Amino acid sequence: MEEKETPQKILEVKNLVRAFADGTKALDGVSFCASQGDFIVVAGSNGSGKSVLMSLIAGLDEPTSGSIFIKEGLEAGLSFQDAEAQILGETPWEDVMFGAKGLGLTKTQAAALSCEALKKVGLLEKKDLNARTLSGGEKRRLSVAGILALGRKLIIFDEPFANLDWPGVKQTTAIMRELKAAGTTVIVLTHEIEKVLALANRLIILDKGKIRFDGTPADGLKFPIEECGIKNPLNSYKKLEDLQW
């Protein structure tokens, strides 16, 4: 019987602390690892430290102490909460080409890369439309296309369901499902775990800058997550009176 190959570790966060000038700690001793192909949901309420964690992993900020190891040659691609803020081109084609051309490729090579990225996210037929008129879900997919064109194998989504309607949520989870199937390492930072947890092989619960839980999603749902400001998605809605928070 052949031994199953151990997934390669591509990210290690160790004893991460991010303190501000007033002494407040956005992150306090956070440690975890991610392997190639992991789909990790980092759950937490607003102010739990999720966005700060993303900024540190992406190198947009520096920790007060602790360390972050990312596999050599690998960079994180970021899909921000406001996907429209990432749009730099007038059209989806121009937007993805903007990043592709920055790789030092020829125009022909950049065009081929952009075409493939837009095809993967289902936006090739809309490549010449005004990017600002895309739906919320399509703008999220466009941000992923830009990341794919840059060759990123680690993609971090920060509150990806913010301001999306139901079709937008479905489009966003569809592209996440495709990324998972392709073996991309995905980290989703969200408090809306009911929209994506079934795709995850790992759940991390962040509360007030500390990790309160790190394990399987099934075990995580047995954890008192509401004490960390996250609504338990297994609460049932069977009658009209249940439909209130």
C-alpha positions as CSV (number, residue, x, y, z in Angstrom):
1,M,0.0,0.0,0.0
2,E,1.4,3.3,-1.1
3,E,2.0,6.0,1.6
4,K,-0.1,9.1,1.2
5,E,2.1,12.1,0.4
6,T,2.2,14.7,3.2
7,P,1.0,18.1,1.9
8,Q,3.8,20.7,1.8
9,K,3.7,23.5,4.4
10,I,3.6,26.8,2.6
11,L,2.7,29.2,5.4
12,E,3.7,29.4,9.1
13,V,2.5,32.1,11.4
14,K,4.3,31.9,14.8
15,N,3.5,33.9,18.0
16,L,2.3,36.9,16.0
17,V,1.7,40.1,17.9
18,R,0.5,43.4,16.5
19,A,0.2,46.1,19.1
20,F,-0.7,49.8,18.4
21,A,0.7,52.9,20.0
22,D,-1.9,53.0,22.7
23,G,-1.0,49.4,23.8
24,T,-4.0,47.8,22.2
25,K,-3.2,44.4,20.7
26,A,-5.0,43.6,17.5
27,L,-3.3,40.2,17.5
28,D,-1.8,38.5,20.6
29,G,0.3,35.4,20.1
30,V,-1.4,34.0,17.0
31,S,0.2,30.8,15.6
32,F,-1.0,28.4,12.8
33,C,0.3,26.7,9.7
34,A,-1.2,26.2,6.2
35,S,-0.3,23.4,3.8
36,Q,-0.7,23.3,0.0
37,G,-4.3,22.8,-0.9
38,D,-5.7,23.8,2.5
39,F,-9.0,25.6,2.6
40,I,-9.1,27.5,5.9
41,V,-11.9,29.6,7.3
42,V,-10.7,32.1,9.8
43,A,-13.9,33.2,11.7
44,G,-14.3,36.2,13.9
45,S,-16.5,39.1,14.7
46,N,-15.6,42.7,13.7
47,G,-12.5,43.7,15.6
48,S,-11.3,40.2,16.2
49,G,-8.1,40.9,14.2
50,K,-8.9,39.2,10.9
51,S,-8.0,42.0,8.6
52,V,-4.9,42.8,10.6
53,L,-3.8,39.2,10.1
54,M,-4.4,39.4,6.4
55,S,-2.3,42.6,6.1
56,L,0.6,41.0,8.0
57,I,0.6,37.8,5.9
58,A,0.5,39.9,2.7
59,G,3.4,42.1,3.9
60,L,1.2,45.2,3.9
61,D,2.1,45.7,7.6
62,E,4.8,44.5,10.0
63,P,4.2,42.6,13.3
64,T,5.3,44.0,16.6
65,S,6.8,40.6,17.3
66,G,6.6,37.0,16.0
67,S,7.3,35.7,12.5
68,I,5.6,34.8,9.3
69,F,7.2,32.2,7.0
70,I,5.9,31.8,3.4
71,K,7.4,29.3,1.1
72,E,10.1,30.7,-1.1
73,G,8.8,32.0,-4.4
74,L,5.2,32.1,-3.2
75,E,3.3,35.3,-2.5
76,A,-0.2,35.8,-1.2
77,G,-2.9,37.2,-3.5
78,L,-5.5,39.3,-1.7
79,S,-9.2,39.8,-2.4
80,F,-10.2,42.7,-0.3
81,Q,-13.6,43.3,1.3
82,D,-14.4,46.0,-1.2
83,A,-13.7,44.3,-4.5
84,E,-14.4,47.4,-6.5
85,A,-11.5,49.2,-4.8
86,Q,-9.2,46.7,-6.5
87,I,-10.4,47.6,-10.0
88,L,-7.7,49.5,-11.8
89,G,-8.8,49.2,-15.4
90,E,-11.8,50.5,-17.3
91,T,-12.7,47.0,-18.5
92,P,-12.1,43.5,-17.0
93,W,-9.5,43.0,-19.8
94,E,-7.6,46.2,-19.0
95,D,-7.8,45.4,-15.3
96,V,-6.2,41.9,-15.5
97,M,-3.7,43.1,-18.1
98,F,-2.6,45.8,-15.7
99,G,-1.1,43.2,-13.4
100,A,0.0,40.8,-16.0
101,K,2.1,43.4,-17.8
102,G,3.8,44.2,-14.5
103,L,5.4,40.7,-14.6
104,G,7.8,41.8,-17.3
105,L,6.0,39.7,-20.0
106,T,5.6,40.6,-23.6
107,K,2.3,42.0,-24.6
108,T,1.4,38.7,-26.3
109,Q,2.3,36.6,-23.2
110,A,0.4,39.0,-20.9
111,A,-2.6,38.8,-23.2
112,A,-2.6,35.0,-23.1
113,L,-2.3,35.0,-19.3
114,S,-5.1,37.5,-19.0
115,C,-7.3,35.6,-21.3
116,E,-6.8,32.3,-19.4
117,A,-7.5,34.1,-16.0
118,L,-10.7,35.7,-17.2
119,K,-11.8,32.4,-18.7
120,K,-11.3,30.6,-15.4
121,V,-13.5,33.0,-13.5
122,G,-16.2,33.1,-16.2
123,L,-15.7,36.7,-17.3
124,L,-14.1,36.3,-20.7
125,E,-17.3,37.1,-22.6
126,K,-17.6,40.3,-20.5
127,K,-13.9,41.4,-20.9
128,D,-14.8,44.6,-22.8
129,L,-17.6,45.8,-20.6
130,N,-17.3,48.7,-18.2
131,A,-15.8,47.0,-15.1
132,R,-17.7,49.3,-12.8
133,T,-21.1,48.0,-14.1
134,L,-20.3,44.4,-13.1
135,S,-22.4,42.9,-10.4
136,G,-20.9,42.5,-6.9
137,G,-20.2,38.8,-7.5
138,E,-18.6,39.5,-10.9
139,K,-16.4,42.2,-9.3
140,R,-15.3,39.6,-6.7
141,R,-14.5,37.1,-9.6
142,L,-12.6,39.9,-11.4
143,S,-10.4,40.4,-8.3
144,V,-9.6,36.7,-8.4
145,A,-8.8,36.8,-12.1
146,G,-6.2,39.5,-11.4
147,I,-4.7,37.3,-8.6
148,L,-4.6,34.2,-10.9
149,A,-2.9,36.2,-13.7
150,L,-0.1,36.9,-11.2
151,G,0.3,33.2,-10.6
152,R,-0.6,33.3,-6.9
153,K,-1.0,29.9,-5.3
154,L,-2.2,31.3,-1.9
155,I,-5.4,33.5,-2.0
156,I,-6.8,35.3,1.0
157,F,-10.4,36.6,0.9
158,D,-11.2,39.3,3.5
159,E,-15.0,39.3,4.3
160,P,-15.8,38.2,0.7
161,F,-19.6,38.3,1.2
162,A,-19.9,41.9,2.3
163,N,-22.5,43.8,0.4
164,L,-23.3,40.9,-1.9
165,D,-26.8,39.8,-2.7
166,W,-27.7,36.0,-3.0
167,P,-26.6,35.6,-6.6
168,G,-23.3,37.4,-5.7
169,V,-22.7,35.1,-2.8
170,K,-23.3,32.1,-5.1
171,Q,-20.9,33.4,-7.7
172,T,-18.3,34.0,-5.0
173,T,-18.6,30.5,-3.4
174,A,-18.5,29.0,-6.9
175,I,-15.1,30.5,-7.7
176,M,-13.9,29.4,-4.3
177,R,-15.0,25.9,-5.0
178,E,-13.1,26.0,-8.3
179,L,-9.9,27.3,-6.6
180,K,-10.1,24.4,-4.1
181,A,-10.5,21.9,-6.9
182,A,-7.4,23.3,-8.6
183,G,-5.4,22.8,-5.4
184,T,-5.0,26.5,-4.6
185,T,-4.5,27.3,-0.9
186,V,-7.4,29.4,0.2
187,I,-7.9,31.4,3.4
188,V,-11.3,33.0,4.0
189,L,-11.6,35.6,6.7
190,T,-15.3,36.0,7.6
191,H,-18.0,36.1,10.3
192,E,-20.5,34.6,7.8
193,I,-19.3,31.0,8.1
194,E,-22.6,29.5,7.0
195,K,-21.9,30.6,3.5
196,V,-18.5,28.8,3.1
197,L,-17.7,26.4,5.9
198,A,-18.7,23.2,4.0
199,L,-15.8,23.9,1.6
200,A,-13.2,24.1,4.4
201,N,-11.0,21.4,5.8
202,R,-10.0,23.7,8.7
203,L,-11.7,26.3,11.0
204,I,-9.8,28.8,13.0
205,I,-11.8,31.0,15.4
206,L,-10.2,34.4,16.2
207,D,-11.5,36.4,19.2
208,K,-10.0,39.7,20.5
209,G,-6.7,38.9,18.8
210,K,-6.4,35.4,20.1
211,I,-7.1,32.0,18.5
212,R,-9.8,30.3,20.5
213,F,-10.2,27.2,18.3
214,D,-8.2,25.5,15.5
215,G,-9.5,22.3,14.2
216,T,-12.0,20.6,11.8
217,P,-15.2,22.5,10.9
218,A,-17.2,19.6,12.4
219,D,-15.5,20.0,15.8
220,G,-15.7,23.8,15.5
221,L,-19.5,23.7,15.3
222,K,-19.4,22.0,18.7
223,F,-17.4,24.8,20.2
224,P,-19.3,27.7,21.9
225,I,-18.7,30.0,18.9
226,E,-21.4,32.5,19.9
227,E,-19.2,33.4,22.9
228,C,-16.8,34.7,20.2
229,G,-19.4,36.9,18.5
230,I,-20.2,34.4,15.7
231,K,-23.7,33.2,15.1
232,N,-24.0,29.4,15.1
233,P,-25.1,28.5,11.6
234,L,-26.8,25.3,12.9
235,N,-29.6,27.2,14.6
236,S,-32.8,26.1,12.9
237,Y,-35.3,28.3,11.1
238,K,-38.6,26.4,10.9
239,K,-41.2,29.0,11.4
240,L,-41.7,32.8,10.9
241,E,-41.0,33.5,14.5
242,D,-37.5,32.0,14.2
243,L,-36.5,34.6,11.5
244,Q,-35.0,37.1,13.8
245,W,-31.5,37.7,15.3
